[in-house]
Amino acid sequence: MEFLENDQRDEVTKGIIFAADSGTQLYPMTQSVAKELLPVHGKPMVYYPLATLMLAGIRDILIVAPWRELRSFMELLGNGSRLGVSISYTEQPVDDGIAQSLLTAERFIGDDSVCLIHGDSIFHGDLSFLRSALPLRRGARLFACGPPCEEPKPSAAEGVDEENHSATSAVFHIPSGIVEDAAAPRAERYAVVEFDGTGKALRLGKSHAPTPTEYTGVGLYIFDNEVVEIAKSLRGTSCHAVAGAPLQAAAVSSSAARFTPGSVPALWEVGHGPELLSHSEGNPSPAMASDVAADAAPPTRRQVDIADLAREYLLRHELHVIRLGSHTVWLDANNHSGLLKASNRIADIEKQEGVKVGCIEEAAFKMGFIDAKRIERLARDLPENGYREYLMGMAKRASK
């Protein structure tokens, strides 16, 4: 792609999984469990975006989730060492919006660029579109797919020049966005980005309903390390220091080298020394919990969403839209219909291709993060089921 060739290229090695969506479109299932922990054909939903980041070569990963859900994510994934990656965690209240997760992750991002993915976005097939976009020094990348993506009924968008037919448009759903209209603070929002044949963004508009565009945003973004300062300037003040401190599952000791599903790793606050926030029982002390809750309480400030960030990068002439290839499958499990469609489609793919979509152990093995012996050890820790058999078969084939 022309615009990528003109960039000074820095490899993106950090990824964020946004798992702090309220999941209201999946109620009542999400009243007691995070949406990203719901099953999608035999695997937790979060496995799919995690596998996507890993297959793109990203090994330093932050999961942004509400405090009450952090223990469940940690119990499921641990610190990532069993997969040859680093997984850390940070708390963000629900409905703070996906752009807020970038402020929450300020310390994690540091001086690096970052790839951000929705926790309900599922990809399968050719991921070269993502790998080729990861070398990035400046700017922002939004990803979109064309037909057969389905969109609800059309509605007019603000700020898009409909008479200019020389460009293509893409509509981007803004999860948990807060609209300016105080009478409808929970209404959903959409951003419409118009871009040329090279992917360079030309115009951006906002709408309270999806519009009839050829392309649809897929919940995947890449930002340079200016994004935090941009978000701060748009919000009008800096993020609270505590909100930016990631939590990381304690490293597994040599006497227990294998991660045991069901165990709850300890929580450590990175950047403040080895201050224990949660013991092995997984419950913080009442005093500590109240302190953290008080510190993490979001102050009253202007809400910043992805469209605001995109507009700022557009003004800098640094916003591009990258289209998924025809050999890439994207599934959105954001609501009941999408969750069912995603499960059925993955079931069909796995039956036809004989693979496990979203298998994080296989992703780690393919990328060389772990070897066949580790795959076999991981498989032996699992109960007798089809997933265990798949991993054992993969280890056996790799050892021949």
N, C-alpha and C positions, 0 to 999 in steps of 0.2 A: 504494500500500500504506500502511495506516494508520501502521505503525511508522516508515516512512521519512518520512512527513509530520511526525512529531513530533521527528525528529532535527534538530540543527543541521547543515546540509549543507555539507560540504567536498568538492570534487571530488577523486577519487583519480586521480593522474597517474602513479603508479609501479606496475610490475608485476614479479613474480618468476616465472620458469619453473624448476620443480624438475626437474633432470636428473641427480640424483645417486642415483637408485635403482639397486640392484645389477643389476636385470634378470634375476634368476635364473629367472623363469618363462619367459624366452625363450632360455635356454641351449640349444644351444651358440652360437647366433648372437651373443650378447652377451659372449662371452669375449674378443673382440678389438675390439669396437666398442660405443659407448654405445647403449642401447636407443633413445634419442631421435633417433639418426642413422639408424636402420633405415628402409628405404623403406616408405611407405604409399601405394600406387597412384601411383608416379611422383614422389613428393616426400618429402624427409626428414620423419620424424615431428615434429620440432621446429617445422616450418613451421606446423603446425595450431594449437598453442597460441599461437605468436607472432602469427599472423593474428588469432586471437580477441582478444588483448589490444589489437592495433592497431585492430581494428574497434570496440572499446569506447572508443577515443579515448586509450588509454594510449601514451605516446611514450618514456617513460624506463623501460628494461627491463633487468633483471639476470638472467643465466643462471647457475644454481648447478650445478656439475658437478665430478666428480673431476678432479684435476690432470692425469692422463694424457689426458683427453678435451678439455681446454680448447682445445688447439691445433686440434683438428678443428672445434669449434664456431666458433672465430674464423676459420678458413679458409673456413668456409661462410657466415658472416653478417657478418664484419668488425665495424666499430663502428656499423653501422646507418645511416650517413650517406647511403648510396645510397637508403635507403627513407624518409629524412626523420625517422628516429628515433634515439635513443641506446641502444646496446646495450653493456653492460658485463658482466664475468664475475668470478666468485669461486669459489674452490676449496672443496670439501667432500668428505671421504672418504665412500665408499659406506656404506650401512647406518647412517648417523648419524641418519636420519629426517628427515621433511619439516619438522617443527617446528624442528629444528636449523638449517635453512636460514634461518629468520628471525633467529636469533642471528648466523649467518654474515653476514647482510645488514644488520647493525645500522647501519653507516655509510651504506649505501645508503638505508635507510628514513628515517633522520634523524628529523625532526619530522612526517613525513607518514604518512598511511594507505597501505596497500598491498594490491594484489590478487595472490594467489598461485594458480598453476595447475600441475597435474601435467603433466609433459612428454609423457604418453601419453594425455591427454584431448583428444578431437576434437569440435568443435562445428560445426554448420552450420545455417543458417536464421535465424530471428528471434533476435537477441541483445539485444533491448530489456530482457529480464530482468536482464542484466548492467549495461547502461548506466544503468537506473533505480536500481540499487543502489549505483552508484559514489559519488554524493554521500554522504559519511559523516563524521561528526565523532567519534562514540563507538560502541564495540561491535564485534561480529564477525558476519559473515554466512557461513552455510554454504549451498551450493547443492545441490539434489537434483532428480531427475526421477522421474516415476511410470511406470506401465506404458506401453509394453511392455518396460521394463528387466527383464532376466532376472537372477535370483540363484540361487546353488547351493542345495542342500537346507537346510531350516531347522534352527536349533538355538536353545536357550534363551539369553537374554541376562541379564546381571546388572544389577540396579538399575532395571529398567523395570517400572512398575506395570501389569501386563497386565489388571487388572480395570477400568482406566479407559479406556473406549472412546470418550470424547468427543474424543480427540485423535488425530492421525495420527503415525506413526513413520517415520523414515528411517534406513537403515543406512549408515555411512560406513566404507569400507575405510581402514586406517591403513598406508600403505606403509612397509616397513622398520622397523616398530615393534619395540621390545624389550619382551618381556613380563617380568613380575616373577618368573616361574618360571624359576629358573636351569637347570632340566633341559631347558627348551625355549626357549633365548634367541632363536631365529630364527623362532618361530611367528608366524603372521600374527594381526593383531588387527582388531577392528571396534568402532566406536562406534555405539550406537543412540540417536538423539535423538528425543524425543517433543515435538511442537509443536502449537499450536492453529491455528485457522482463519486467524489473522492472520500466522502464521509465527513467533510468539514461542515460544522453546524452554521446555518445562516440566520435562522430566527428561532425564537422560543416563545410559546404562549402557554397560558394556564386555562384549565377548564374544570368544571365540577362534574363532568361526564366524559367518558371516552369518545373519541372522534373517529370518523371513517378514514383512517390512515392505512397505508400499505404495510407498515412495519409496527411492531409492538415491542416495547421495552421488556427485557427479560430478568430484571432484578440483579444485574451484574454491572459493576462499575470499576474503573481504575482511576485513582487520583494521585497527583503528585503531592509532595509533602507540604505544599502551600495550603492544602485544603483545611487544615485546622485553623490557621490564621484567618483564612477567608471566612470560615464559619463563625469564628469569634467576632470578626468585624461586622458581619451581618447580624449577629445576635446582640451586639452592642456592649458585650463584656466578656471576660474570659471565663472558661469553664472552671468549676470548683476543683481544687487540687485533688481532693479525695476521689472524685468521680473519675479521674484519669488514671487511677492506680489499678493495674490488672491484678487479678488473683490467679495463682498458679497452683495446680495440684502438686503436692510434695513429691519429690523424686522417689521412685521405687527403690528400696534398699536391695543390696546384693543378695540378702538372705531370702528375698521374695521377688526375684527377678521377673516373674510372670505376673501380669495383672490379672486379678481375680474378679470376674464380673460380680457385682453386688457389693464389693468393698467400697468404702467411702474415703477417698484420700483427704488428707488435711489441706486446709487452705492457708496460703501464705500471701501476705501483701508485698508485692515487689516494689522496691524503691524505698521502703521504710525499715529495712533490716528484717531479721527473722522473727517478726512479731506474729505469734500464732493467733489467727482469727477464729479458727474452728477446729475442734478436736476430732478424733476419729469417729465420734458419734454423729458428726456432721451438723451439730447444733451450736451456734454461737452462744456465749453467755448472755443473759438478759441485758447486762450493762453494755457489753460490747455491741450487741444487736441494736440497742437504742442509740448508741453513739454513731454507729454506721448509718442507721436510718436517718438520724438528724443531719449528718454530714451529707448524705446522698440526696436529701430532699431537694428537688429542683426548685430554684428560685424563680420568681416571676420575671421572665424575660421573653423577648420576641422569639417565636418558634421559627426555626430554620428548616427547610425541607430540601430535598434533592433538586427541585426546580430552582430554588434560590441559588444553590451552588452552581448549577448548570448555567444560569444566567450570568453569573460573575465570570465564569470561564469563557462564556461566549463573548462578553465585552472585551476580554483579553485576547480574543481570537485563538483560544486554546482548547476549544471543545470539539470533539469528533464523535461521530456515531459509527460503530463497527457492526456490520451485518453478519449474522450467523450464516454459515454455509448450508448448502442443501443437504449435506450428510450429517447435520446436527439435529438431534431431537431435543426440544425444550418443552417441559411440562410445568404447569403452575398449579400447585396444590393449596391454593389460598382459601378455597371454600369447599363445601361438601361435594359439589359437582366436579370440581377440579381434582379433589383428592381421590374420588372414585375413578375418574378418567385416568389419572396418573397411575393408580394401582393396576388397573386393567391393561394399560399400555405397557407398563413394565413387565407384567406377567406375560404378555404376548412376545415382547422382545426376548425375555429370558428363555421362553420355550423355543422360539425360532432360532436364536443365536447360540443357545447353550451357555450363556454367561450370566453372572450376577451383576445387575446394574447397581451402582452405588456401593460396591463391596470395598470398604476402606482397606482391608488387609490386602486385597489384590492390587489396589491402587498403589499401596506402599511397596509391594513387591515389583510391580511394573516399573516404578520409578527408581528402583535400586535402593530404597530406604531400608529395606529389610531383605533377608535372604530366605531360601526355601526352608532352612531349618527353623527359622523363627516362625514362618507360616505354620509349620507342623506343630510347634509348641503351642501357638495360639489356638490352633484347631483342637488340640487335645484338652485344652481347658474348657471347651464348650460341651454342652450336653449333646447326646445323640440326636441329630436332626439333619435336615438337608443342607443347612448352611455349613455345619461342621464337615459333612461329606464333601461339599464343594471345595473347601479349603484343603482338606486332606488330599483330594484328587489333584489339586493344583500343585501342592508340595511334592507329591509323588511324581508328577510329570516333569517338574522342574529338576528333580534329582537324577533323572535318567541321563 
